[in-house]
């Protein structure tokens, strides 16, 4: 991930992220009404986020309606496609990592959990179980 891409991702709001991901999942181009339906917001509430994404150069909004009815189609730009792909992949990875990490936290299985932190001898900072778990998690993450 480039510095520019990660900076853009950090600046995205939750709604902007959800819109990008939804358009990406729809193949990069979709009717805006379908995005609203998928993420559960009304167009009036969502349009400011679409306009921000358009200003950032991440998507293009096109009116495909008639004279009497406004209907928008949105399409990801090349940059928008790259960022949305990054968001989807990162989200999938985080779900896996979060599950893996949480199910293996040694505190959940610790015979000393009831007294942990109540004395100077048994504390999270001095715990051999949690230190080993952190070491292994870091080792696996860097390898």
Helices and strands as residue ranges (DSSP letters): H 3-11, H 14-25, E 29-31, H 32-39, H 43-55, E 59-63, E 72-76, H 78-103, G 106-109, H 128-142
